[in-house]
């Protein structure tokens, strides 16, 4: 945006910023940033653990502090992949003293995440996040609804065939929802 406002080549501006204005080349995490990142100072007592695909289907595990509320200071750690051993290796770079202060880790149903949380934050209560529970319940309810609907349609078809066979008329039951 700045480059565009100042009629500069955006690619050249980005390169100049990265190479000369920012501290990117002096960044202490640059050598391993493609595999893991760690911001130990951001750790809090309540964390969230989840996996995400950033690009090209590559999965990353992300540990965030709820105290950051999604803003600056939220990211605690990020590890490439979802293998328990790899995640734990990164999380254990956080001092044990800080890891023992973690009271709760919210996560999804992914077993490798649960195991990584147990190994890394031994005193923390593990909580399944509401989004995943709601989705699971919603999917189960939808399956039940579809199954019952198919059974109703099959019964209706059976009664219709029976009425045709016996020469009787058939009037399907209309429910209060119009079906």
ABEGO torsion letter per residue (X at the ends): XAAAAAGBBAAAAAAAAAAAABAAAABAAAAAAAABBBBAAABBABBBBBBBBABGGBBBBBBBBAAAGGBBGABABBBBEABAAAAAAAAAABBAAAAAABABBBBBABAAAAAAAAAABAABBBBBBAAAAAAAAAAAAAAAAAAAAAAAAAAAAAAAAAAAAAGBBBBBBBBAAGX
